[in-house]
């Protein structure tokens, strides 16, 4: 079994991804010094505190039910504060649970492309988070993948499981230290939402203009399961390409993706979300907001594939152009192979409407103030399904990062 | 309060208002009638200073300040406010945010003060949380506009067709609040606020007692007079008599 996986990975070693520009892996090294474990997140050197905060990670561990921190290629901290939760490195979980055979490479295929192969062949941990059956911990777990060494490859493999009828909330931040000019982050994330369970996953990407990012994520959702994904990218990045897929396998399974993207500088972003509605009455809603400025190039994709009875899917992509040298391409796709289903999409790209600015000025705002109110409003997606405290925190996080970019 | 002298306004290169004169004293409310396309809204937008409405000639004085070249927000700071007929939809900006902005605060939190103001217009917290003007009915737009003015409390208020698309139930509420905003409950010598109301149908006149009425034809004020008389005439004969007397043509009736 394991041998077969390694073999498949070997064969895919040079397999280019279908989307996104090709990253030469050899530019980045897997050789980097190990970091010592810490006994509390607060022990992270002070120079990094802001980098964590910017990615939504709370160094004080306050209002968190567990924390995980991986620095470069070393796991330096993992702790669960609730008995209903497990938080550890994937390496540890693989050893503890006989290779995690039911989960590892079951949602994402190991030979999808050279990046998935790379993670199998040269892994550097990642996190394992699981909520026990029937448990409901509304306080979120936080997980941070942090790069502090220049020119490294961080190849993480994350496994997230919500057992039957449990509820699991995760805030995850990927961040890079101000001292790093270039690096590659590859993150495999496999989510398993069991019968009647719910996962909310709020991810903040806090990269810099020299970082290549290739996440590969998939979600398996069983009967009555709910998966809610909020993604926030407000900082420049060299290139990012990802297309997470939710498989609504069970009856009444539900997937929601909400992506908020502010693309400045020379960022090259190819980002989408996909839902496969194969369980009867399963539903998906994929929403994205993209603001492109400077010379950013953004491709916003969305894909819903309905193959079962009475499924429902909606895709919404809105883009706002703030520069004549930026490019936004919106590619919504719907596929239906049943007659009794309902799939829809709306896409719109435009500039800030003059009359909206004038209207706000008629209430007393200056032109600049009016513009920023409109931009904040544009990115103000209703975040549903999160516990109140977490929803408030997410909104605050978004407001703070917006203030920084505007 | 407001004095317009010899005003000529162009929109997209076309002259809409020609040599218009209008004076509204402190405490006075004027109503402006006129058929569609005669320049009523253009006049309000020019007073508010929207750049698409280009002043080619003349001056606008507000509280003795020449505001002809001031940006809209500066005019608003001086005490001007407007209830729009067709306000734009702004995604993600809640009605509650607009109320906060009108109150001179940052958007973002819908607190008790906003909720209290909303109650006066039968506006629920749920409605305050909707994106402004997105999918609002005719009556909801009017109530939302009046709510923002209640927060803003301008000294000079302009209402662009406050009665269009509003059902009977709401029109009385809107009329009452307009009277309150304009300080019409006070005796004339103590009235501080002024207003300019545009109405095409004249419907709102059942609830308001303005001081003076004008009829606008072809970009000019064609006749002015006592509101009751002019309203009666318009209700009975539309604009024909005014047209006859002034020798103007009716724009798009």
Interface residues (C-beta under 8 A of the other chain):
Chain A: X318 X353 X354 X355 X356 X358 X359 X360 X361 X362 X363 X364 X365 X366 X367 X373 X374 X376 X377 X378 X379 X380 X381 X399
Chain B: X48 X50 X51 X52 X71 X72 X73 X76 X77 X81 X82 X84 X87 X88 X90 X91 X92 X93 X97 X98 X101 X102 X104 X107 X108 X131 X148 X152
